[in-house]
Amino acid sequence: MSVRIIEQMQEDSDIGLAELAEATGTTPSSCWRRLDELRSRGVIRRSVAVVDPAAIGLAVNVFVQVTLEKQNEAALRVFQTRIARRPEVMECYLMSGDSDYLLRVVVEDLAKYHRFVVDHLTTIPGVANLRSSFALEQVKYTTALPTGHLHQSAPEKPPARKRRAVGRG
């Protein structure tokens, strides 16, 4: 796997091919082939712009724990289908533990969040309980996945032994 290409693309997907090749110690043609392979294998799913939510008026970040009345396949499918349609839901995870789902919702203000809850979340059949936690400050945010485990340290080879010339007499 081309770990250095993945790391560079996570840092800046707008990087030019020549710069990417130089940064990863490959030739442009080799770099392009490896990048194309990473994309075709689905390792790199897409390249996007990371937008500052506050810069476009999305000041409220809410984590919502959702509990369903029943956890059968039909109830899960209904919930997931409805949530997948909502643009303010940035992330949705099926969870173990006390709640069935954890959502990350981004909206303009508390009034918009209230409307989202009343008009959308509470209208999904089978939703039994909602618990909202509001983010006060973003301490860390990254889209880059950790890659340290992908760096395979090959065991160092011992230095080659010099052959002694054996004289024939």
C-alpha positions in Angstrom: 0.0 0.0 0.0 1.2 3.5 -0.8 1.1 4.9 2.8 3.0 8.1 1.9 0.6 8.9 -0.9 -2.4 8.3 1.5 -0.8 10.6 4.1 -0.1 13.4 1.6 -3.6 13.2 0.2 -5.1 13.4 3.6 -3.0 16.5 4.3 -3.8 18.2 1.0 -5.8 16.5 -1.8 -5.3 19.5 -4.0 -1.5 18.8 -4.3 -0.3 18.5 -7.9 0.9 15.2 -9.2 4.5 16.4 -9.6 4.5 17.7 -6.0 2.9 14.5 -4.7 5.5 12.4 -6.5 8.3 14.4 -5.1 6.9 14.3 -1.6 6.5 10.6 -1.7 9.8 9.8 -3.4 8.3 8.4 -6.6 8.2 9.3 -10.3 5.1 11.1 -11.5 4.0 8.1 -13.6 4.5 5.7 -10.7 2.7 8.0 -8.4 -0.2 8.4 -10.8 -0.5 4.6 -11.1 -0.4 4.1 -7.3 -3.0 6.9 -6.8 -5.2 5.5 -9.4 -5.0 2.1 -7.8 -5.8 3.5 -4.4 -8.9 5.2 -5.9 -10.0 2.1 -7.8 -9.6 -0.1 -4.7 -11.8 2.3 -2.7 -9.0 3.2 -0.3 -9.3 6.9 -1.4 -13.1 7.2 -1.8 -13.2 10.8 -2.9 -11.5 14.2 -2.4 -13.5 17.0 -0.9 -13.1 20.6 0.4 -13.2 20.8 4.2 -15.4 23.9 5.0 -15.3 25.8 8.2 -18.9 25.5 9.6 -18.7 28.8 11.5 -17.7 30.6 8.3 -21.0 29.6 6.7 -23.2 30.2 9.8 -23.3 26.7 11.3 -22.5 27.5 14.9 -24.3 24.7 16.7 -22.8 21.2 16.9 -25.0 18.6 18.7 -24.4 15.0 19.6 -27.7 13.2 19.8 -28.1 9.8 21.4 -31.2 8.0 20.0 -33.0 5.0 21.6 -35.5 3.1 19.6 -38.5 1.2 21.0 -37.4 -2.0 19.3 -34.1 -2.9 17.8 -35.3 -5.3 15.1 -34.1 -5.1 11.5 -37.2 -3.3 10.2 -37.0 -0.5 12.9 -33.3 0.0 12.3 -33.8 0.2 8.5 -36.6 2.8 8.9 -34.5 5.0 11.2 -31.4 4.7 9.0 -33.3 5.5 5.8 -34.9 8.6 7.3 -31.7 9.9 8.9 -29.7 9.4 5.7 -31.9 12.0 4.0 -31.2 14.8 6.5 -28.4 17.1 5.4 -27.9 18.5 9.0 -26.9 15.0 10.2 -23.2 14.9 9.5 -22.6 11.4 11.0 -24.7 8.6 12.3 -23.5 5.5 14.0 -25.3 2.3 15.2 -24.0 1.9 18.7 -23.7 -0.7 21.4 -24.5 0.4 25.0 -27.3 2.6 26.3 -28.4 4.2 23.1 -29.0 2.7 19.7 -27.6 5.5 17.6 -25.3 8.4 18.0 -25.8 11.4 15.6 -23.7 14.5 15.0 -26.0 17.3 13.9 -24.8 20.7 12.7 -27.3 23.6 12.5 -27.3 27.4 12.6 -28.8 27.9 16.0 -30.9 26.4 18.8 -34.2 27.3 17.1 -33.1 25.3 14.0 -32.1 22.3 16.2 -35.5 22.5 17.9 -37.2 22.4 14.5 -35.1 19.5 13.4 -36.0 17.5 16.5 -39.8 18.3 16.3 -40.2 18.1 12.5 -37.8 15.2 11.8 -36.4 13.1 14.7 -39.7 12.8 16.6 -41.6 11.9 13.5 -39.5 8.7 12.8 -41.5 5.7 13.8 -40.0 3.8 16.7 -38.0 6.6 18.3 -38.4 6.2 22.0 -35.8 8.6 23.5 -33.5 11.5 22.5 -30.6 12.8 24.6 -28.8 15.9 23.2 -25.4 17.2 24.2 -24.2 20.5 22.8 -20.5 21.0 22.0 -19.2 24.0 23.7 -15.8 24.1 22.1 -14.1 22.0 19.4 -10.8 20.8 20.9 -9.7 18.6 18.0 -11.0 17.9 14.5 -9.4 16.0 11.8 -10.4 14.1 8.7 -7.0 12.4 8.5 -7.1 8.8 9.6 -4.1 7.5 11.6 -1.7 5.6 9.4 1.1 4.6 11.8 0.1 1.0 11.7 0.6 0.9 8.0 4.3 1.6 8.2 5.8 -1.8 8.3 9.2 -1.8 9.7 11.1 -4.5 7.9 13.7 -6.1 10.1 17.1 -4.6 9.4 19.4 -6.8 7.4 22.8 -7.3 8.8 25.6 -5.7 6.8 26.9 -7.9 4.0 30.0 -9.8 5.0 33.0 -9.2 3.0 34.5 -12.2 1.4 38.1 -12.8 2.0 40.1 -13.8 -0.9 41.6 -17.1 -0.3 44.9 -17.4 -2.0 46.0 -20.5 -3.8 49.5 -21.3 -3.6 
